[in-house]
Amino acid sequence: MRSTASNDTTPRSDALFGAEAGPSAARIACLAEFMTAERYGVLRGSVAMRTRYMTVLAENIYHGQNAAALIRHCDAFGVQEMHTVETLCRFEPNPVIARGSERWVDVHRHASTAEAVAELRRRGYRIVATTPHREDATPETFDVTKGPFALVFGTEHAGISDEAIAAADEFLRIPMCGLVESLNVSASAAILIYQLSERVRRTVDGWRMTEAEQAELMERWMRRSVKDADAILQRRFGGRE
């Protein structure tokens, strides 16, 4: 399914960055000369819809297809960063399923749940554990306006760890009316990331990254998209690039 997202406040697809974007603005303008207008527009529009207001923490996801699905969901719904805990296994998205989405989402790897939670708290995130066994909130009732939040997803069979449950500020469940008790981690993540990211964009002021943050991300993406980007920038700006 292709994206049909639109937003009246999204910059024009051909818009360059201004002085408020900082030093990245000039490098973006330079690299834009080596990219089709269509490709530039796709990247520019996607950057404008990215958010760090919400993020994802995945604990020991060992199936490559589930890891790929998580990072692909983040990309599809504009969540720029995700975090992983890798005490039992490495987070390794299946490249066939990820289809390159790992190039556009920033993954922060952590050696333990405690380390990940501490880093997220330091950055001001609420820790929101996803579990069918607690009654705190549903995707419809969860208060997205209270501040940035991190959705915690657990292993394929055991779910989130006791450590993550103990550290959680809030709990989130997906109501079900069938006989199954829970969903696959990939399906749960798709539902929650989509619904909550849409609610964030509708109700939260400041969900969007700053102009400077957008420009920094746009430059990184363009460096990955333009052949010999570093050499081009070196020729244009010398040691200043």
Secondary structure in CASP SS format (residue, H / E / C, confidence):
PFRMAT SS
TARGET T0000
AUTHOR 0000-0000-0000
METHOD secondary structure of the structure
MODEL  1
M C 1.00
R C 1.00
S C 1.00
T C 1.00
A C 1.00
S C 1.00
N C 1.00
D C 1.00
T C 1.00
T C 1.00
P C 1.00
R C 1.00
S C 1.00
D C 1.00
A C 1.00
L C 1.00
F C 1.00
G C 1.00
A H 1.00
E H 1.00
A H 1.00
G C 1.00
P C 1.00
S H 1.00
A H 1.00
A H 1.00
R H 1.00
I H 1.00
A H 1.00
C H 1.00
L H 1.00
A H 1.00
E C 1.00
F C 1.00
M C 1.00
T C 1.00
A H 1.00
E H 1.00
R H 1.00
Y H 1.00
G H 1.00
V H 1.00
L H 1.00
R H 1.00
G H 1.00
S H 1.00
V H 1.00
A H 1.00
M C 1.00
R C 1.00
T E 1.00
R C 1.00
Y C 1.00
M E 1.00
T E 1.00
V E 1.00
L E 1.00
A E 1.00
E E 1.00
N C 1.00
I C 1.00
Y C 1.00
H C 1.00
G H 1.00
Q H 1.00
N H 1.00
A H 1.00
A H 1.00
A H 1.00
L H 1.00
I H 1.00
R H 1.00
H H 1.00
C H 1.00
D H 1.00
A H 1.00
F C 1.00
G C 1.00
V E 1.00
Q C 1.00
E E 1.00
M E 1.00
H E 1.00
T E 1.00
V E 1.00
E C 1.00
T C 1.00
L C 1.00
C C 1.00
R C 1.00
F C 1.00
E C 1.00
P C 1.00
N C 1.00
P H 1.00
V H 1.00
I H 1.00
A H 1.00
R C 1.00
G C 1.00
S H 1.00
E H 1.00
R H 1.00
W C 1.00
V C 1.00
D E 1.00
V E 1.00
H E 1.00
R E 1.00
H E 1.00
A C 1.00
S C 1.00
T H 1.00
A H 1.00
E H 1.00
A H 1.00
V H 1.00
A H 1.00
E H 1.00
L H 1.00
R H 1.00
R H 1.00
R C 1.00
G C 1.00
Y C 1.00
R E 1.00
I E 1.00
V E 1.00
A E 1.00
T E 1.00
T C 1.00
P C 1.00
H C 1.00
R C 1.00
E C 1.00
D C 1.00
A E 1.00
T C 1.00
P C 1.00
E C 1.00
T C 1.00
F C 1.00
D C 1.00
V H 1.00
T H 1.00
K H 1.00
G C 1.00
P C 1.00
F E 1.00
A E 1.00
L E 1.00
V E 1.00
F E 1.00
G C 1.00
T E 1.00
E C 1.00
H C 1.00
A C 1.00
G E 1.00
I C 1.00
S C 1.00
D H 1.00
E H 1.00
A H 1.00
I H 1.00
A H 1.00
A H 1.00
A C 1.00
D C 1.00
E E 1.00
F E 1.00
L E 1.00
R C 1.00
I C 1.00
P C 1.00
M C 1.00
C C 1.00
G C 1.00
L C 1.00
V C 1.00
E C 1.00
S C 1.00
L C 1.00
N C 1.00
V H 1.00
S H 1.00
A H 1.00
S H 1.00
A H 1.00
A H 1.00
I H 1.00
L H 1.00
I H 1.00
Y H 1.00
Q H 1.00
L H 1.00
S H 1.00
E H 1.00
R H 1.00
V H 1.00
R H 1.00
R H 1.00
T H 1.00
V C 1.00
D C 1.00
G C 1.00
W C 1.00
R E 1.00
M C 1.00
T C 1.00
E H 1.00
A H 1.00
E H 1.00
Q H 1.00
A H 1.00
E H 1.00
L H 1.00
M H 1.00
E H 1.00
R H 1.00
W H 1.00
M H 1.00
R H 1.00
R H 1.00
S H 1.00
V C 1.00
K C 1.00
D C 1.00
A H 1.00
D H 1.00
A H 1.00
I H 1.00
L H 1.00
Q H 1.00
R H 1.00
R H 1.00
F H 1.00
G H 1.00
G H 1.00
R H 1.00
E C 1.00
END
